Amino acid sequence: MAAMTQAPQVIDNAENARFEISIDGALAELTYRRRGDRLILVHTGVPEALGGRGLAGLLVQAAVAKAAAEGLTVVPLCPFARSWLERHPDAAAEVTVDWGEPVG
């Protein structure tokens, strides 16, 4: 029997413009838009059944890895993705991040 400790697999579902993790039929996702050389992170959604496992962070990490590999600028419109990048400056430093205009 396979060990359950391995990290969940993040899939870049380019057809549906989202990174996703599927566990036991539930889907955690980070939707994005690709605009030229920009990877716009739109929304992170994790169902309650999968909450508390750090899946949303894994999704943002996958987005950062894709942006780094393809030379894209990350635009974190999603509040979760934005706060995750702020809390993980080492990951944010791997890519160019367009934080946009400060609100307020």
Buried (B, 14 or more C-beta within 10 A) or exposed (E): EEEEEEEBEBEBBEEEBBBBBBBEEEBBBBBBEEEEEBBBBBBBBBEEEBEEBEBBBBBBBBBBBBBBEEEBBBBBBBEBBBEBBEEBEEBBEBBBBEEEEEEE
